Amino acid sequence: FQSNKYFGALVFLGILIAKLM
């Protein structure tokens, strides 16, 4: 179970959405 990779993906998506807005 790799939670670090999942957490990194969530952070990446958050930054991407922030840039779009």
Secondary structure, DSSP 4 states (H G I P E B T S, - for coil): --HHHHHHHHHHHHHHHHHH-
